[in-house]
């Protein structure tokens, strides 16, 4: 019928006829064209299915029916045609269905002799074949009652069916009476099984077998029923290949024989029990679809789901309870008992929760038992409690939390941390790798889950430690006691990285070029210098430093220079610190505690120039040859001696001769040292003359002077013309 309706057919015969064909149905199924008649058999139906793909599923199904019973397909067609006749305008409908006209008239005359059935009676008549085939004799009797005695007497087949039904039900009733009269439970089971062998749907026999098979309280049953949310999972042992039928019985239900539960051999799942009801299950072994042995019966089960995933975690003087509530559960009651599960004591606290979490507070250290019960509504409107689930919990001794945390920058470049609370606990200062995921203040933690303690940050000490490199982030104080810890307050600290490798190189125009390693993470540096009691400062960004370098208009006088990284969190217009004071306490624009590091310091001496010239002498007719070197030191003079403020470097004159004379020396050890004047010798007089060793002056050779030692980069060396330094 489903296939037929999907094709829009009023009866399946419409799928058989083609153009110009009529359907004959009185003495079989035939297709007529003029005087020719062709029988519609299974092969003909399969050929039509191959030729008509859109109707192929229906035609193949009709071919299967025809193969099983040659008369059945015609009976189905007659049944459908008679139903059409019963509808308003039925005769006119038959005239438009491509039927042989004469047969349509005969069918209409014959249908008048049949009893008129309403929809309820027609449904009962259509169910008789399946009910009889499955030995559901009680249902067959009810269907015949719906048809009524007139319809049963009119149809010979129904009259025969009613006669056979009466004989079988008499046999079933005799078995029931024998079972009720037998005092031996085993004998009674045999009689009730015989009754079900005759009438498989006999409620009395089914109920009696279930009552006889009920296990005693606390007795294990082979049939186990376990609640899984709103469904019940059934399982039982299967030792042979027989089939089983499972049923559910509900206390107070008007279905004494129970409701069938779909399942397989050894297991079944019942999705239909109502919450708040008490159910019991039975499974019957079947042989050829008929009960042939007493059933297995389960213990009663209250359909009241409990919470799942119950967890109990302790905190400072508290127990945090979490669970997953079953859907559509209006209320949950959670209680905490004193003592361990083996000996639970009185109820200490009770809470009716409409959420999936609750925290019991003001608990002393010790063992406790937490129990959670769900409240469900029964079909009668009563409130039914679940069996309840429980879990043990222990309240341990937790550290006191830290209530306040402050960070105070230190002039030495470090930071002091102080606070309140955490009496008797070890306070650790840590930085979380992901500040967004950092636990909130008061969170209970495990000690082994904490980040490593910051080695440079100490809590409650007078001697701060300066971090070896820069730091910018959130620092959290955690109070620790044994294996447990409590997160405290946090403070954001920014400590710029130190400036390293600072050098100052004087240039001929009076400027000093600063060279240093740019501090990691710094966007800008601040530079301050003091000269003749006057202090000046400037600021440069990293991009500008890499692009242009850093040059200061120092002039020839000595100066003290300091360079430090600027914090991104401090105002740009903040005044620079004093050179002798490394840092001042301060807060950034966003509340960040900014630690101003001590600047990298450089004492730049005054602009001292060391120059030299070669003293030459003519030898015979040859050209003039060097015989001595005159070194002059210029700068600030005091009592005829240079006043540099710092020691002078050494003056070294180097010679390269022979084949190597084509290239000048590259450093002060690249060749023969002709003259070496120490810084002390240079500082003793502004002009010094030193004889050259004659044994090393054989041409060709090249000369070059170097400044070596401390402060060599701070003193300028002026050389004479290159042509005077090469002798050929």
C-alpha positions as CSV (number, residue, x, y, z in Angstrom):
1,X,0.0,0.0,0.0
2,X,2.9,2.4,0.7
3,X,4.4,1.8,-2.7
4,X,1.0,2.1,-4.3
5,X,0.2,5.4,-2.6
6,X,3.6,6.8,-3.5
7,X,2.7,6.2,-7.2
8,X,-0.7,7.9,-6.9
9,X,-2.6,4.6,-7.7
10,X,-6.1,3.9,-6.4
11,X,-5.4,0.1,-6.8
12,X,-2.3,-1.7,-8.0
13,X,-4.1,-2.9,-11.2
14,X,-3.5,0.5,-12.7
15,X,0.2,-0.3,-12.7
16,X,-0.4,-3.3,-14.9
17,X,-2.4,-1.9,-17.9
18,X,-0.9,-0.2,-20.9
19,X,-2.4,1.9,-23.7
20,X,-5.6,0.2,-25.0
21,X,-5.5,-2.6,-22.4
22,X,-8.2,-3.6,-19.9
23,X,-7.8,-5.6,-16.7
24,X,-9.8,-8.8,-16.2
25,X,-10.1,-10.1,-12.6
26,X,-13.1,-12.4,-12.2
27,X,-11.4,-15.7,-12.9
28,X,-7.8,-14.5,-12.6
29,X,-5.6,-11.6,-13.6
30,X,-5.5,-11.0,-17.4
31,X,-4.7,-8.1,-19.6
32,X,-7.2,-7.9,-22.6
33,X,-6.8,-6.2,-26.0
34,X,-9.8,-6.8,-28.1
35,X,-10.5,-10.6,-28.0
36,X,-7.0,-11.5,-26.8
37,X,-6.2,-12.2,-23.1
38,X,-2.8,-12.6,-21.6
39,X,-2.3,-13.9,-18.1
40,X,-0.5,-11.7,-15.6
41,X,2.0,-14.0,-13.9
42,X,5.2,-13.5,-12.0
43,X,7.4,-13.4,-15.2
44,X,5.0,-10.8,-16.8
45,X,5.3,-8.7,-13.7
46,X,9.1,-8.8,-13.7
47,X,9.2,-7.8,-17.4
48,X,6.9,-4.8,-16.6
49,X,9.3,-3.8,-13.7
50,X,12.2,-3.8,-16.1
51,X,10.3,-1.7,-18.6
52,X,9.0,0.8,-16.1
53,X,11.7,1.9,-13.7
54,X,9.5,4.4,-11.8
55,X,7.1,1.6,-10.8
56,X,9.7,-1.1,-10.5
57,X,9.6,-1.5,-6.7
58,X,5.8,-2.0,-6.7
59,X,5.9,-4.4,-9.6
60,X,8.7,-6.5,-8.2
61,X,6.8,-6.8,-4.9
62,X,3.7,-7.9,-6.8
63,X,5.8,-10.5,-8.6
64,X,7.0,-11.9,-5.2
65,X,3.4,-12.2,-4.0
66,X,2.3,-14.0,-7.2
67,X,5.2,-16.4,-6.8
68,X,4.1,-17.4,-3.3
69,X,0.4,-17.7,-3.9
70,X,-1.1,-17.6,-7.4
71,X,-4.6,-16.7,-6.0
72,X,-3.5,-14.2,-3.4
73,X,-2.7,-11.3,-5.8
74,X,-6.3,-11.5,-7.2
75,X,-7.8,-11.5,-3.7
76,X,-5.8,-8.4,-2.9
77,X,-7.1,-6.7,-6.0
78,X,-10.7,-7.6,-5.3
79,X,-10.3,-6.3,-1.7
80,X,-9.0,-3.0,-3.0
81,X,-11.8,-2.7,-5.6
82,X,-14.5,-3.5,-3.0
83,X,-13.1,-0.7,-0.8
84,X,-13.4,1.7,-3.7
85,X,-17.0,0.6,-4.3
86,X,-17.8,1.4,-0.6
87,X,-16.7,5.0,-1.1
88,X,-19.1,7.7,-2.4
89,X,-19.5,7.4,-6.2
90,X,-17.8,4.0,-6.1
91,X,-19.4,2.7,-9.3
92,X,-18.3,5.8,-11.3
93,X,-14.8,5.3,-10.0
94,X,-14.7,1.7,-11.3
95,X,-15.8,2.9,-14.8
96,X,-12.6,4.9,-15.0
97,X,-10.1,2.3,-13.9
98,X,-9.5,0.4,-17.2
99,X,-11.5,-2.6,-16.0
100,X,-13.5,-4.9,-18.3
101,X,-17.0,-3.3,-18.1
102,X,-19.0,-6.5,-17.7
103,X,-16.8,-7.7,-14.8
104,X,-17.2,-4.3,-13.1
105,X,-21.0,-4.7,-13.2
106,X,-20.8,-8.2,-11.8
107,X,-18.4,-7.0,-9.0
108,X,-20.8,-4.2,-8.1
109,X,-23.8,-6.7,-7.9
110,X,-21.8,-9.1,-5.8
111,X,-20.6,-6.4,-3.4
112,X,-24.2,-5.6,-2.5
113,X,-24.5,-9.0,-0.9
114,X,-21.6,-8.4,1.5
115,X,-22.0,-6.9,4.9
116,X,-21.1,-3.2,5.1
117,X,-18.1,-2.8,7.3
118,X,-16.9,0.4,8.9
119,X,-13.3,1.4,9.3
120,X,-12.9,-0.3,12.7
121,X,-14.4,-3.6,11.4
122,X,-12.4,-3.5,8.2
123,X,-9.2,-3.1,10.3
124,X,-10.2,-6.0,12.5
125,X,-10.8,-8.2,9.4
126,X,-7.5,-7.3,7.9
127,X,-5.6,-8.3,11.1
128,X,-7.1,-11.8,11.4
129,X,-4.5,-13.5,9.1
130,X,-1.5,-12.3,11.0
131,X,-3.0,-12.8,14.4
132,X,-3.9,-16.4,13.6
133,X,-0.5,-17.1,12.1
134,X,1.2,-16.0,15.3
135,X,-1.3,-17.9,17.6
136,X,-2.6,-14.7,19.1
137,X,-6.0,-16.4,19.7
138,X,-7.3,-13.9,22.3
139,X,-6.7,-11.1,19.8
140,X,-8.4,-13.2,17.1
141,X,-11.5,-13.5,19.4
142,X,-11.6,-9.8,20.0
143,X,-11.3,-9.1,16.2
144,X,-14.3,-11.5,15.5
145,X,-16.3,-9.7,18.2
146,X,-15.6,-6.4,16.4
147,X,-16.8,-7.9,13.1
148,X,-20.0,-9.1,14.7
149,X,-21.9,-12.4,14.2
150,X,-23.6,-11.3,11.0
151,X,-20.3,-10.8,9.2
152,X,-18.9,-14.0,10.6
153,X,-22.0,-16.1,9.5
154,X,-22.0,-14.5,6.0
155,X,-18.4,-15.4,5.2
156,X,-17.8,-19.2,5.3
157,X,-14.1,-18.7,5.9
158,X,-14.8,-16.6,8.9
159,X,-17.3,-19.1,10.2
160,X,-14.8,-21.9,9.9
161,X,-12.2,-19.7,11.6
162,X,-14.5,-19.0,14.5
163,X,-15.3,-22.7,14.9
164,X,-11.6,-23.6,15.1
165,X,-10.9,-20.7,17.4
166,X,-13.5,-22.0,19.9
167,X,-12.0,-25.4,20.0
168,X,-8.5,-24.1,20.7
169,X,-9.6,-21.6,23.3
170,X,-11.4,-24.4,25.1
171,X,-8.1,-26.3,25.3
172,X,-6.3,-23.2,26.5
173,X,-8.9,-22.6,29.2
174,X,-8.6,-26.2,30.4
175,X,-4.8,-25.7,30.8
176,X,-5.4,-22.5,32.8
177,X,-7.8,-24.2,35.1
178,X,-5.4,-27.1,35.7
179,X,-2.6,-24.6,36.5
180,X,-4.7,-22.8,39.0
181,X,-5.7,-26.1,40.7
182,X,-2.2,-27.4,41.0
183,X,-0.4,-26.6,44.3
184,X,3.0,-27.6,42.9
185,X,4.7,-24.5,41.4
186,X,6.6,-26.7,38.9
187,X,3.4,-28.5,37.7
188,X,1.6,-25.2,37.5
189,X,4.3,-23.8,35.3
190,X,3.9,-26.7,32.9
191,X,0.1,-26.1,32.5
192,X,0.6,-22.4,32.0
193,X,3.3,-23.0,29.3
194,X,0.8,-25.4,27.6
195,X,-1.8,-22.6,27.6
196,X,0.6,-20.2,26.0
197,X,1.5,-22.9,23.4
198,X,-2.1,-22.8,22.3
199,X,-2.8,-19.0,22.7
200,X,0.5,-17.1,22.7
201,X,-1.2,-13.9,23.9
202,X,-3.1,-15.3,26.9
203,X,-2.6,-12.7,29.6
204,X,-3.6,-15.0,32.4
205,X,-1.0,-17.6,31.6
206,X,1.6,-14.9,31.0
207,X,0.9,-13.2,34.4
208,X,0.9,-16.4,36.3
209,X,4.3,-17.5,34.9
210,X,5.7,-14.1,35.8
211,X,4.4,-14.4,39.4
212,X,5.8,-17.9,39.8
213,X,9.2,-16.8,38.4
214,X,9.7,-13.7,40.6
215,X,13.0,-13.9,42.5
216,X,13.0,-13.3,46.2
217,X,14.2,-9.9,47.5
218,X,18.0,-9.6,47.5
219,X,18.2,-12.8,45.3
220,X,20.3,-12.7,42.2
221,X,18.3,-13.1,39.0
222,X,19.6,-14.4,35.6
223,X,17.8,-11.5,34.1
224,X,19.4,-8.2,35.0
225,X,17.7,-4.8,34.5
226,X,19.9,-1.7,34.7
227,X,18.8,1.9,34.5
228,X,20.8,4.0,32.0
229,X,19.3,7.5,32.0
230,X,15.7,7.1,30.9
231,X,16.2,3.7,29.3
232,X,16.5,0.2,30.8
233,X,19.2,-2.2,29.6
234,X,18.3,-5.9,29.9
235,X,20.7,-8.8,29.7
236,X,20.4,-12.5,30.3
237,X,22.4,-15.7,29.6
238,X,21.6,-17.6,26.4
239,X,22.8,-21.2,26.2
240,X,21.2,-22.3,22.9
241,X,20.0,-20.8,19.7
242,X,16.4,-20.1,20.7
243,X,14.7,-16.8,20.4
244,X,13.3,-14.8,23.3
245,X,10.5,-12.4,23.9
246,X,10.9,-9.6,26.5
247,X,8.0,-7.8,28.2
248,X,7.8,-4.9,30.7
249,X,5.3,-5.0,33.6
250,X,4.4,-1.8,35.4
251,X,2.9,-1.7,38.9
252,X,-0.6,-0.3,38.7
253,X,-0.8,-0.7,34.9
254,X,-4.0,-2.0,33.2
255,X,-1.7,-4.2,31.0
256,X,-1.3,-7.3,33.2
257,X,0.7,-9.2,30.5
258,X,3.1,-6.4,30.1
259,X,4.3,-4.4,27.1
260,X,6.7,-6.0,24.6
261,X,10.3,-4.8,24.6
262,X,12.3,-5.1,21.4
263,X,15.6,-7.0,21.8
264,X,17.9,-9.7,20.6
265,X,19.2,-13.0,22.0
266,X,20.6,-12.1,25.4
267,X,19.9,-8.4,25.5
268,X,17.2,-5.8,25.0
269,X,16.8,-2.0,25.5
270,X,13.6,-0.5,26.8
271,X,13.1,3.1,25.8
272,X,9.5,3.4,27.0
273,X,9.3,3.2,30.8
274,X,7.9,6.3,32.5
275,X,9.7,8.1,35.3
276,X,8.5,7.5,38.7
277,X,7.2,4.0,38.0
278,X,8.2,0.6,39.4
279,X,8.8,-1.9,36.6
280,X,9.7,-5.5,36.3
281,X,10.9,-7.4,33.3
282,X,10.4,-11.0,32.0
283,X,11.9,-12.8,29.0
284,X,10.2,-15.9,27.6
285,X,12.1,-18.6,25.6
286,X,10.4,-19.3,22.2
287,X,10.3,-22.3,20.0
288,X,8.9,-21.6,16.5
289,X,7.5,-18.3,18.0
290,X,5.7,-20.1,20.8
291,X,6.6,-20.0,24.5
292,X,8.0,-23.4,25.5
293,X,9.5,-22.8,29.0
294,X,9.0,-20.6,32.0
295,X,10.4,-17.1,31.7
296,X,13.3,-15.4,33.4
297,X,12.1,-12.6,35.7
298,X,14.1,-9.6,37.0
299,X,14.0,-7.8,40.3
300,X,11.7,-4.7,40.5
301,X,13.4,-1.5,39.2
302,X,12.4,2.0,40.1
303,X,12.6,4.2,37.0
304,X,14.2,7.2,38.7
305,X,17.5,8.1,37.0
306,X,20.4,9.3,39.3
307,X,22.9,12.0,38.6
308,X,26.1,11.0,36.7
309,X,29.7,12.1,36.9
310,X,29.6,12.9,40.6
311,X,32.9,14.4,41.8
312,X,33.9,15.8,45.1
313,X,36.9,18.2,45.4
314,X,38.1,19.8,48.6
315,X,39.2,23.3,49.2
316,X,40.0,25.5,52.3
317,X,37.3,24.3,54.8
318,X,35.0,23.3,52.0
319,X,33.9,20.6,49.6
320,X,33.0,21.4,46.0
321,X,30.4,18.9,44.6
322,X,29.7,18.6,40.9
323,X,27.4,16.3,38.9
324,X,25.5,15.9,35.7
325,X,21.7,16.0,36.2
326,X,19.4,13.8,34.1
327,X,17.3,15.8,31.6
328,X,14.0,17.1,32.7
329,X,14.9,16.6,36.4
330,X,13.4,19.6,38.3
331,X,15.2,19.3,41.6
332,X,18.3,17.6,43.2
333,X,19.0,17.3,46.9
334,X,22.7,17.0,48.0
335,X,23.6,16.2,51.6
336,X,27.0,16.0,53.4
337,X,27.5,13.4,56.2
338,X,30.2,13.2,58.8
339,X,32.5,10.2,58.6
340,X,33.8,7.9,55.9
341,X,31.5,5.8,53.6
342,X,31.9,2.8,55.8
343,X,30.4,4.6,58.8
344,X,28.5,7.7,57.6
345,X,27.3,9.9,60.4
346,X,24.6,12.5,60.8
347,X,23.6,14.9,58.1
348,X,25.7,18.1,58.5
349,X,24.2,20.1,55.7
350,X,21.5,19.7,53.0
351,X,20.9,21.7,49.9
352,X,18.2,21.7,47.2
353,X,20.0,22.5,44.0
354,X,18.6,23.6,40.6
355,X,22.1,23.7,39.1
356,X,24.8,21.0,38.8
357,X,27.2,22.3,41.4
358,X,27.2,23.2,45.1
359,X,30.0,24.0,47.6
360,X,29.7,23.1,51.3
361,X,31.6,25.6,53.5
362,X,32.8,25.8,57.1
363,X,33.9,22.2,57.2
364,X,36.7,21.0,59.5
365,X,39.5,18.8,58.2
366,X,38.4,15.2,58.1
367,X,36.4,12.6,56.1
368,X,32.9,13.2,54.7
369,X,30.3,11.4,52.6
370,X,28.3,13.3,49.9
371,X,25.0,11.9,48.6
372,X,23.0,13.3,45.7
373,X,19.3,12.3,45.2
374,X,17.1,13.3,42.2
375,X,13.4,14.1,42.6
376,X,11.1,12.9,39.8
377,X,7.4,13.3,39.1
378,X,5.4,10.0,38.7
379,X,2.5,9.7,36.2
380,X,0.1,10.1,39.1
381,X,1.8,13.4,40.1
382,X,3.7,12.0,43.1
383,X,7.3,13.0,43.8
384,X,9.6,10.0,43.6
385,X,13.2,10.0,44.8
386,X,16.0,8.2,43.0
387,X,18.2,5.6,44.8
388,X,20.9,8.2,45.1
389,X,24.6,8.2,44.4
390,X,27.3,9.0,46.9
391,X,31.0,9.8,46.9
392,X,33.6,10.2,49.7
393,X,35.5,13.4,50.2
394,X,38.2,14.6,52.5
395,X,38.8,18.1,53.7
396,X,42.6,18.7,54.1
397,X,44.5,21.4,55.8
398,X,44.9,24.2,53.2
399,X,47.2,27.2,53.4
400,X,45.8,30.6,54.3
401,X,45.3,32.8,51.2
402,X,47.3,35.9,50.6
403,X,44.9,38.9,50.7
404,X,47.1,41.7,49.3
405,X,50.2,42.0,47.2
406,X,52.4,45.1,46.4
407,X,55.4,45.5,44.2
408,X,57.8,48.4,45.0
409,X,60.7,49.2,42.6
410,X,64.1,49.3,44.1
411,X,66.9,51.8,43.2
412,X,69.2,48.9,42.4
413,X,67.0,47.8,39.6
414,X,65.1,45.1,41.3
415,X,61.7,45.0,42.9
416,X,60.4,44.3,46.5
417,X,57.3,42.2,47.0
418,X,55.2,42.4,50.1
419,X,51.6,41.6,51.2
420,X,49.3,40.4,53.9
421,X,47.9,37.0,54.9
422,X,49.2,33.5,54.2
423,X,50.2,33.0,57.8
424,X,52.3,29.9,58.2
425,X,52.4,29.2,54.4
426,X,55.2,29.5,51.9
427,X,54.5,32.3,49.4
428,X,55.7,31.7,45.9
429,X,55.8,34.3,43.2
430,X,55.1,32.7,39.8
431,X,54.2,33.8,36.3
432,X,51.7,31.8,34.2
433,X,52.7,30.9,30.7
434,X,49.2,32.0,29.5
435,X,48.0,34.9,31.7
436,X,44.5,34.7,30.2
437,X,44.2,31.1,31.6
438,X,45.7,32.0,35.0
439,X,43.5,30.8,37.9
440,X,41.4,33.5,39.7
441,X,42.3,34.7,43.2
442,X,41.2,32.1,45.7
443,X,41.4,29.2,43.3
444,X,42.5,25.9,44.9
445,X,45.5,24.3,43.2
446,X,47.9,21.4,43.4
447,X,51.5,22.3,44.2
448,X,52.8,20.1,41.4
449,X,50.7,22.0,38.9
450,X,52.3,25.4,39.7
451,X,54.7,27.1,37.4
452,X,58.3,27.3,38.6
453,X,59.1,29.9,41.2
454,X,60.6,33.1,39.7
455,X,64.3,32.9,40.8
456,X,64.7,36.7,41.0
457,X,61.5,37.5,42.7
458,X,61.4,37.0,46.5
459,X,58.4,37.7,48.8
460,X,58.9,39.6,52.0
461,X,62.6,40.2,51.8
462,X,64.6,43.4,52.1
463,X,67.2,42.5,49.4
464,X,65.6,42.5,45.9
465,X,67.1,40.5,43.1
466,X,67.4,42.1,39.7
467,X,66.4,39.7,36.9
468,X,69.3,38.8,34.5
469,X,67.2,39.9,31.5
470,X,64.0,41.8,30.9
471,X,60.6,40.8,32.3
472,X,57.1,42.0,31.5
473,X,54.0,40.1,32.7
474,X,51.6,39.2,35.5
475,X,53.2,37.9,38.7
476,X,50.9,36.0,41.0
477,X,51.5,35.2,44.7
478,X,50.5,31.6,45.6
479,X,50.4,30.4,49.2
480,X,51.7,26.8,49.5
481,X,51.3,24.3,52.2
482,X,52.5,20.8,51.3
483,X,50.7,19.5,48.3
484,X,48.1,22.2,48.2
485,X,48.1,25.8,47.2
486,X,45.8,28.8,47.0
487,X,46.1,31.4,44.3
488,X,46.5,34.9,45.7
489,X,46.4,38.4,44.1
490,X,48.5,39.4,41.1
491,X,50.4,42.5,40.1
492,X,51.7,43.4,36.6
493,X,55.4,44.2,36.5
494,X,57.6,45.6,33.6
495,X,61.4,45.4,34.0
496,X,63.1,46.4,30.7
497,X,66.2,44.4,29.7
498,X,69.6,45.8,30.5
499,X,71.8,47.7,28.0
500,X,75.1,45.9,27.3
501,X,78.2,46.4,25.3
502,X,78.1,50.2,25.6
503,X,81.1,52.0,23.8
504,X,81.6,55.6,22.7
505,X,83.6,56.4,19.6
506,X,84.7,60.1,19.1
507,X,84.4,61.5,15.6
508,X,86.3,64.4,14.0
509,X,83.4,66.8,14.0
510,X,83.0,66.8,17.8
511,X,80.3,64.1,17.9
512,X,80.4,60.8,19.8
513,X,78.9,57.7,18.2
514,X,77.4,55.3,20.8
515,X,77.5,51.6,20.1
516,X,75.7,49.0,22.2
517,X,73.6,45.9,22.0
518,X,69.9,46.8,21.7
519,X,68.0,45.5,24.8
520,X,65.5,42.7,24.0
521,X,61.9,43.7,23.9
522,X,62.6,47.5,24.2
523,X,60.9,49.9,21.8
524,X,63.1,52.8,22.7
525,X,66.1,53.8,24.8
526,X,66.8,56.9,26.9
527,X,70.2,58.5,26.8
528,X,71.5,61.1,29.3
529,X,74.8,62.7,29.5
530,X,76.5,65.2,31.9
531,X,79.1,67.7,30.8
532,X,80.5,70.6,32.8
533,X,77.6,70.3,35.3
534,X,75.0,70.4,32.6
535,X,72.7,67.4,31.9
536,X,71.0,66.6,28.7
537,X,68.8,63.7,27.5
538,X,67.4,62.3,24.4
539,X,65.3,59.3,23.3
540,X,65.6,57.1,20.2
541,X,63.6,54.3,18.8
542,X,64.9,50.9,17.7
543,X,64.1,51.5,14.1
544,X,65.9,54.9,14.1
545,X,68.9,53.4,15.9
546,X,69.2,50.6,13.3
547,X,68.8,53.0,10.5
548,X,70.9,56.0,11.5
549,X,72.8,55.0,14.6
550,X,73.1,57.2,17.7
551,X,75.4,60.3,17.7
552,X,75.7,62.8,20.5
553,X,77.0,66.4,20.2
554,X,79.4,66.0,23.2
555,X,82.3,68.3,22.0
556,X,85.9,67.9,23.0
557,X,85.3,67.9,26.8
558,X,84.9,64.8,28.9
559,X,81.4,63.5,29.7
560,X,79.5,60.9,31.6
561,X,76.9,59.0,29.5
562,X,74.1,56.7,30.7
563,X,71.8,54.5,28.5
564,X,68.8,52.5,29.6
565,X,65.8,50.8,28.0
566,X,62.5,52.7,28.3
567,X,59.4,50.8,29.4
568,X,56.4,50.7,27.1
569,X,54.2,51.2,30.2
570,X,55.6,54.5,31.5
571,X,54.7,58.0,30.2
572,X,56.9,59.3,27.4
573,X,57.3,62.6,29.2
574,X,58.5,61.2,32.5
575,X,61.7,63.0,33.6
576,X,64.9,61.0,33.4
577,X,66.4,59.6,36.5
578,X,69.6,61.1,38.1
579,X,72.7,59.3,36.7
580,X,73.8,58.3,40.2
581,X,70.3,57.0,41.1
582,X,69.5,53.8,39.2
583,X,65.7,53.9,39.5
584,X,62.7,55.5,41.2
585,X,59.4,53.9,42.2
586,X,56.7,54.5,39.7
587,X,53.6,53.1,38.0
588,X,52.8,52.8,34.3
589,X,50.0,54.4,32.5
590,X,47.9,51.2,32.8
591,X,48.7,50.4,36.5
592,X,51.8,48.4,35.7
593,X,54.6,48.6,38.2
594,X,57.6,49.9,36.1
595,X,61.1,49.2,37.4
596,X,63.6,51.6,35.9
597,X,66.9,49.8,35.6
598,X,70.2,51.4,36.4
599,X,71.5,52.8,33.1
600,X,74.6,51.4,31.5
601,X,77.3,54.0,32.3
602,X,80.2,55.2,30.2
603,X,82.8,57.8,31.3
604,X,84.1,59.4,28.1
605,X,87.4,61.3,28.5
606,X,88.0,64.6,26.8
607,X,88.9,64.7,23.2
608,X,92.6,63.9,23.2
609,X,94.5,63.7,19.8
610,X,97.7,61.7,19.4
611,X,99.6,62.7,16.3
612,X,103.1,61.9,15.0
613,X,105.5,62.8,12.3
614,X,108.7,61.2,11.0
615,X,112.0,63.0,11.5
616,X,114.1,62.4,8.3
617,X,117.8,63.0,7.4
618,X,119.5,63.0,4.0
619,X,122.0,60.2,3.6
620,X,124.5,61.0,0.8
621,X,122.9,61.4,-2.6
622,X,119.9,59.2,-1.7
623,X,116.6,60.5,-0.6
624,X,115.7,61.5,2.9
625,X,115.2,58.6,5.3
626,X,113.3,58.5,8.7
627,X,115.6,58.4,11.7
628,X,113.1,59.3,14.5
629,X,109.4,59.7,15.3
630,X,108.0,62.7,17.1
631,X,104.7,62.1,19.0
632,X,102.5,65.0,20.0
633,X,99.5,64.8,22.4
634,X,97.0,67.6,22.2
635,X,94.0,68.2,24.4
636,X,93.5,70.1,27.7
637,X,96.9,70.9,29.1
638,X,97.8,71.5,32.7
639,X,101.3,72.5,33.7
640,X,102.6,71.3,30.2
641,X,101.1,67.8,30.4
642,X,97.8,66.5,28.9
643,X,94.8,66.7,31.2
644,X,92.7,63.8,29.9
645,X,90.9,62.6,33.1
646,X,91.6,58.9,32.2
647,X,94.8,57.0,31.4
648,X,96.1,57.3,27.8
649,X,96.6,54.2,25.6
650,X,100.0,53.1,24.3
651,X,101.4,54.4,21.0
652,X,102.8,51.6,18.8
653,X,104.7,52.2,15.5
654,X,104.9,49.0,13.3
655,X,107.0,48.2,10.2
656,X,106.3,45.7,7.4
657,X,109.3,45.1,5.1
658,X,110.5,42.9,2.3
659,X,107.9,41.3,0.1
660,X,105.2,42.3,2.6
661,X,106.0,46.0,2.2
662,X,103.3,46.4,-0.5
663,X,100.5,46.3,2.2
664,X,100.4,48.4,5.3
665,X,100.2,46.6,8.8
666,X,96.7,45.8,9.8
667,X,97.1,45.9,13.6
668,X,99.8,46.6,16.2
669,X,101.2,43.1,16.0
670,X,101.2,42.8,12.3
671,X,105.0,43.4,11.7
672,X,108.1,44.7,13.6
673,X,107.5,47.1,16.4
674,X,109.8,50.1,15.9
675,X,108.5,52.3,18.8
676,X,106.3,51.6,21.7
677,X,105.4,54.5,24.1
678,X,103.2,53.7,27.1
679,X,100.3,55.9,28.1
680,X,102.3,57.1,31.1
681,X,105.2,58.2,28.8
682,X,102.7,60.0,26.6
683,X,101.1,61.7,29.5
684,X,104.5,62.9,30.9
685,X,105.0,65.4,28.0
686,X,102.9,66.8,25.2
687,X,105.7,66.1,22.7
688,X,108.0,63.1,22.7
689,X,110.8,62.2,20.3
690,X,112.0,58.6,19.9
691,X,114.9,57.3,17.8
692,X,114.1,54.6,15.2
693,X,116.3,51.4,15.3
694,X,118.5,51.7,12.2
695,X,118.8,47.9,11.7
696,X,115.1,47.7,10.7
697,X,115.0,50.6,8.3
698,X,116.4,49.0,5.2
699,X,114.0,49.7,2.2
700,X,111.5,48.8,1.1
701,X,109.1,49.0,4.1
702,X,105.8,50.5,5.2
703,X,105.0,52.1,8.5
704,X,101.8,52.5,10.5
705,X,100.9,53.7,14.0
706,X,98.3,52.3,16.4
707,X,96.8,53.1,19.8
708,X,96.5,50.0,21.9
709,X,95.2,49.2,25.3
710,X,92.5,50.8,27.6
711,X,90.7,53.8,26.2
712,X,92.2,53.3,22.8
713,X,88.7,53.9,21.2
714,X,88.3,57.2,23.1
715,X,91.5,58.8,21.8
716,X,91.9,60.0,18.2
717,X,95.1,59.2,16.2
718,X,96.1,61.5,13.4
719,X,98.6,60.2,10.9
720,X,100.8,62.1,8.5
721,X,100.5,61.8,4.7
722,X,100.5,58.2,3.5
723,X,103.4,58.9,1.1
724,X,105.7,59.6,4.1
725,X,105.0,56.2,5.6
726,X,106.1,54.1,2.7
727,X,109.9,54.0,2.0
728,X,111.1,52.3,-1.2
